[in-house]
Amino acid sequence: MRGIRVTRLALAAAALVAAGPGGCATCAPYQRVGVESVPPGAQVFADGEPVGTTPMELTLSTGVEHAVFVKKQGYRPELVVMQRNVPEDPPPFLTPADVRVRLTRMSPRPGAAAADPADPNAPAPDPADDPLGRDLEVDIDD
């Protein structure tokens, strides 16, 4: 009898491990989200925190909405809000499923000389050219 009890306990423990940290095999507390940009190599921020450069994959909680911000020097930044969807039949999921943005080149300010990015002697970019500044803060209301 003792051997059967241990076997049942081992099976229950294996089921919990297979179900993951949420404890539900059909519930997905996290979702993988691909992030791509044209051109590639843009900085990616998730909920205001730098997380890498495109192309990349994020793992986001499906429990809340998220803000994914993509920016690259000389291009207009793009913000994508990952909305939480809770169907009648779980699990909840985020949309869009992937972030794909085509970044638009920013035109220089009137009177500003366009710098050649390939020129090693070109002056450093002016932080004033970045409409959002160097720091990123994204507030998401719950």
Summary of the structure (lengths in Angstrom):
residues: 142
radius of gyration: 22.3
end to end distance: 51.6
largest distance: 86.9
contacts: 327
relative contact order: 0.18
helix: 15%
strand: 33%
